[in-house]
Amino acid sequence: MKEFDLIERFFERRGRQRKDVIVGIGDDCAILKVPDNKRLAITTDTLVENVHFLAHTPPRSVAYKAVAVNLSDLAAMGAEPAWISLSITLPDTDEAWLESFSEGLYELLEYYSVDLIGGDTVKGPLSLTITAQGFIPENCEIRRSGAKPGDWIYVSGTLGDAGAGLEIAKQGLENLNESQDYLVNRHFSPTPRVMLGNALRRVASSCIDVSDGTLADLQHILERSDVGARVHIGRLPLSDELVDVVGIDDAVNHALTSGDDYELLFTVSEEQRGQLETILGNCDVQATCIGQITGQKQKIDLRLGDMPFSLPKDAGFEHFSG
C-alpha cells in the first residue's frame, strides 16, 4: 500500500468534527482558527516501541495511549483539546494492524471532539509522535510554578496501577486474573483527566500529570515553585487490585515511583478546598489529599505517621539515567 493510499484509508476517512479546521489532512499545512480571547496550548510526545510500549501491545492500545498522554498534558495546564497531528514510522503496511490502530486513535478523538489535522508517515522502526493543541482562556493556564507553602497536595484517581500493569504485561497477557487484567488495562488505557483539568483552572495553584512517577513529577513542581513538600505515605490512593496483586509494600513503591498513571497532581490553597470538593463532585472524579507544600526548598519529606520514611532509590522514570 502506498503512503497516500494509507493516509486516505486509515486516517482521512473519518472527516472533520470541528468547524475551526479550515484546511485539514491533504494539504501541505493545516489551517486553523483560534477563538478570540483564548490562548493556544501545544504539547508533543513521542512513543517508541520497546521504550514506551511493548512489542506485543495491541495496536488499538498503542493508538489510544498515544492520544491519551497528549490530552493529559493539555489537561494538566487546564487546556481544552482541539486538534492533533500524527507522525508515524512503520516497519511495513500491515493493514490489519493499521485498521486496529486507527480504531483506537479515533475512539478518543471522537469522545473529546478532537480532529486529526495532518502529520507524516514514513518507513522505519515503529514509533509515533503526536502534537496536540488546545485552548485556554487568557491568563487562566495552570503552571507548575504557582505552589506556595501551606497549599495542599492532591492527586486524582489511584497511583501505581499502570506501573504494576506494565510488569504483568512483560510476562504475557494469558491467563490473567481479574485484578491483573485491571492493572494491565490501566497501563494500556490511561484516562486523561480533561474535564478535571479544565475545572481546576479556577482553584489550582499548580498542576502536573503523573507520567514519570509521583515523586519525580512532584519534584518538578517543587523546582519550578521553589518550595518543598511533606507527603504522607498512609494517604496514597491505592487500588484494591494493586494491593491484591503486589502487596502493600510494593504497592506503595509503585505509587511513589512508577510512571504512566497520567493522573493529575495539583496543589490547592486552604481557601479553595471547599470549591475543590464541589468541582470533584461535578466531575465525578476522586482526588486524595496526600500532603502539603512546605518552605523547605525543593525537598520532599516523606512521612509514615509521624516518622520519616526513606525515599526510594529509584524515584521515577528518566530516559537518560544510564
Order of alpha helices (4+ residues) and beta strands (2+ residues): alpha-beta-beta-beta-alpha-beta-alpha-beta-beta-beta-alpha-alpha-alpha-beta-alpha-beta-alpha-beta-alpha-beta-beta-beta
